[in-house]
């Protein structure tokens, strides 16, 4: 699956989805927007497997395919992670590429330190460490 077909399928699977299984293989997709949506969908569904990809995309400056107004991947990933975890490790909405890269390192360090203790609360749709 490639191009618009892959984007549309990922959007459908991630948005109102309840089954994370179809999103998992999309974490390896060649298109970064597909990986971004799959990763965000997995994390929103309570599947920890999306975190690595989402964190990796915090440093990517490409625009999210299909976004209106255009949104860089680092901004999408960098606002999704704090919303889901309650952690504010950046980047700020007006970040420079250097600041986004620093935030990606901070998120990677946070994930490495907390991965084993991440817990998903299906009632609130958020993650916590504990």
C-alpha positions, -999 to +999 in steps of 0.1 A: +000+000+000+014+034-010+006+070-015-029+083-009-043+048-004-019+042+025-026+076+040-064+071+038-062+036+053-039+047+081-062+076+089-093+053+091-075+028+112-060+053+136-089+078+140-119+060+153-100+027+156-103+002+184-079-025+172-042-016+172-031-047+152-035-033+117-015-002+127+016-021+139+030-030+105+026+006+094+052+017+119+077+004+093+061+021+063+084+041+040+063+072+044+070+092+075+034+106+076+020+070+076+044+061+104+034+092+123-003+085+121+001+048+129+023+056+159-001+083+172-030+059+167-013+031+186-005+054+215-040+068+216-053+032+217-031+024+246-004+004+227+031+013+239+046+001+206+038+035+190+060+055+214+094+048+197+082+059+163+063+089+176+094+100+196+117+095+166+095+118+145+098+147+170+130+158+151+115+155+116+108+188+098+087+173+069+051+183+067+024+159+077+008+147+045-028+159+042-026+184+070-045+217+066-029+241+076+005+225+070+019+210+101+055+198+105+059+163+120+079+175+149+050+198+159+024+170+156+045+145+175+056+172+200+021+182+209+007+146+209+032+133+234+026+159+261-012+155+256-010+118+262+017+117+289+013+149+309+050+156+303+062+188+287+096+181+272+091+203+241+094+213+214+074+245+216+051+253+187+076+280+174+107+258+179+137+260+157+150+227+141+178+227+168+152+230+196+131+202+180+162+180+178+169+187+215+133+178+224+136+146+205+166+136+226+147+146+258+117+125+247+140+095+238+156+097+272+123+100+290+109+070+271+140+049+278+139+057+315+101+051+318+092+025+292+089-004+317+066+016+340+043+032+315+006+026+322-024+035+301-056+047+316-084+038+292-109+060+310-089+092+305-069+080+274-037+091+290-004+075+300+014+077+333+045+064+349+039+042+378 
